[in-house]
Amino acid sequence: MSPNKKGIRLILISLLLLVNLASCATQEAGHDTDFTALESTDPLSVSPTTKRERIMINLPAPDLEGSMTLEAALAKRRSIRSFQDKNLTDHQISQLMWSAQGITHPSGFRTAPSAGALYPLELYAATQDGLFHYQPHEHSLMKVFDHDPRPELYRAALQQDSVLEAPMVIAITAVFARTEQRYGAARTPLYVHLEAGHAAQNILLQAVALDLGAVPIGAFYDDQVKDVLELSQDQTPLYLIPVGYPK
Ligand SMILES: Cc1cc2nc3c(=O)[nH]c(=O)nc-3n(C[C@H](O)[C@H](O)[C@H](O)COP(=O)(O)O)c2cc1C
């Protein structure tokens, strides 16, 4: 090889090394821009605090067409804090869970976007019949326990009446570690909080489209909500959303 060709080859190798190093550095800084990869995140891998028998309740398939336009739902949405004493139907519960985290693609993509499709969010439904954990892949609810958690949730949420009155309180929690393993500690809180906002807004609009009302609640004691819902250590509660028939 001529000295000229040798020089060019050396420069090319150095350039390749530099590009490689730069890509590693961005990844470590949490700025990986590949948001499309879908990694398997089995929601059941959220370890329950105690081992229980799994009671699964299949939900009816969600409707993909409703009677209200998106524009009408947007115009009508208001925070509703007072509810009739009337339980929600399985169909309404199905629709609300699906709106937040339902699977809408054969590859596992969901109604709400997720950074890197890592899906850090978990959904719970608190009703008079107990606490239920949504399983997106099966579109079903797994019973967590039998007692009504709403009175305790009400106390954990600074005694806001909406939590006590609503026939169902949806809790959105997150396993930050799922996102952090890819995007690092610096970006993860932002990404996970943005995702909770996406999921919550879907629930709020779906509630309106079902002629129901809802309110997003951020004022609560995290530790108390964790205790009441018997969340595993790796989960953080982010939102409570009471839903019901407006008074
Ligand atoms: C992050 C966040 C936290 C909130 N926390 C509470 C809450 O703890 N209790 C409550 O009644 N409303 C809560 N809200 C609802 C706001 O009070 C409500 O969105 C605001 O008054 C505007 O009214 P609108 O939702 O009817 O448009 C919260 C809203 C957001 C976005």
PDBQT file of the ligand as one rigid body, heavy atoms in Angstrom, charges set to zero:
ROOT
HETATM    1  C1  LIG A 301     -51.222  18.181  37.342  1.00  0.00    +0.000 C 
HETATM    2  C2  LIG A 301     -52.633  18.505  37.788  1.00  0.00    +0.000 A 
HETATM    3  C3  LIG A 301     -53.000  18.256  39.086  1.00  0.00    +0.000 A 
HETATM    4  C4  LIG A 301     -54.305  18.494  39.499  1.00  0.00    +0.000 A 
HETATM    5  N1  LIG A 301     -54.661  18.174  40.767  1.00  0.00    +0.000 NA
HETATM    6  C5  LIG A 301     -55.943  18.350  41.159  1.00  0.00    +0.000 A 
HETATM    7  C6  LIG A 301     -56.351  17.965  42.462  1.00  0.00    +0.000 A 
HETATM    8  O1  LIG A 301     -55.595  17.472  43.275  1.00  0.00    +0.000 OA
HETATM    9  N2  LIG A 301     -57.671  18.147  42.781  1.00  0.00    +0.000 N 
HETATM   10  C7  LIG A 301     -58.581  18.666  41.917  1.00  0.00    +0.000 A 
HETATM   11  O2  LIG A 301     -59.763  18.769  42.257  1.00  0.00    +0.000 OA
HETATM   12  N3  LIG A 301     -58.218  19.062  40.669  1.00  0.00    +0.000 NA
HETATM   13  C8  LIG A 301     -56.928  18.900  40.265  1.00  0.00    +0.000 A 
HETATM   14  N4  LIG A 301     -56.549  19.247  38.988  1.00  0.00    +0.000 N 
HETATM   15  C9  LIG A 301     -57.557  19.792  38.056  1.00  0.00    +0.000 C 
HETATM   16  C10 LIG A 301     -57.418  21.313  37.907  1.00  0.00    +0.000 C 
HETATM   17  O3  LIG A 301     -57.850  21.946  39.088  1.00  0.00    +0.000 OA
HETATM   18  C11 LIG A 301     -58.293  21.759  36.704  1.00  0.00    +0.000 C 
HETATM   19  O4  LIG A 301     -57.777  21.134  35.541  1.00  0.00    +0.000 OA
HETATM   20  C12 LIG A 301     -58.295  23.258  36.531  1.00  0.00    +0.000 C 
HETATM   21  O5  LIG A 301     -58.996  23.887  37.555  1.00  0.00    +0.000 OA
HETATM   22  C13 LIG A 301     -58.903  23.671  35.189  1.00  0.00    +0.000 C 
HETATM   23  O6  LIG A 301     -60.245  23.246  35.104  1.00  0.00    +0.000 OA
HETATM   24  P1  LIG A 301     -60.741  22.220  33.962  1.00  0.00    +0.000 P 
HETATM   25  O7  LIG A 301     -59.973  20.926  34.121  1.00  0.00    +0.000 OA
HETATM   26  O8  LIG A 301     -62.200  22.036  34.195  1.00  0.00    +0.000 OA
HETATM   27  O9  LIG A 301     -60.450  22.827  32.643  1.00  0.00    +0.000 OA
HETATM   28  C14 LIG A 301     -55.263  19.023  38.573  1.00  0.00    +0.000 A 
HETATM   29  C15 LIG A 301     -54.867  19.273  37.254  1.00  0.00    +0.000 A 
HETATM   30  C16 LIG A 301     -53.572  18.991  36.857  1.00  0.00    +0.000 A 
HETATM   31  C17 LIG A 301     -53.194  19.229  35.412  1.00  0.00    +0.000 C 
ENDROOT
TORSDOF 0
